[in-house]
Amino acid sequence: MATNLALDHVFPGSGEPIKKAAVTRALQEFIARLELHCEAA
């Protein structure tokens, strides 16, 4: 829910494709950070 609110703030009145792309990018970055953290541990 918070993610949708944040995206609405960043992309006011934007369409779903933009939101989906933003969420996908955020997830990819999050996963990349997790993988780096796991390798360092």
N, C-alpha and C positions, 0 to 999 in steps of 0.2 A: 504494500500500500504506500509506504513512504517513498519507494522508488518511483511510482507513478506520479505522486505529488511533485517530487523533485523534477522529473522530466517535464511535467506540465509547466513548471516554473521556468525551465531552461528553454523549452520549445512551446511557447504559448500558442494554442490553437493549431498545433501541428497535427499531421495525420498519423495514423497507426504505423505505417512503414518506417517513419523516422524514429518513432519510439522503439520499435522492435530492433532497429539497427543500433540504437544507442544502448539498449539493454544487452544485445549480443556482444557489442564491443566491451561493455563493462564486465560482462561475465568472462570474456576471453582474457582481459587484463587481470581479473581476480584469480582465475585458474593459473595464469602464468606466474603470478606472485606466489601462489600456494606451491607450485612445482619448484620454484627457486628456493622457497623456505624449506621444503622437504629435502632438497639436495644439500642445503647448507647444514641441516641438522645431523 
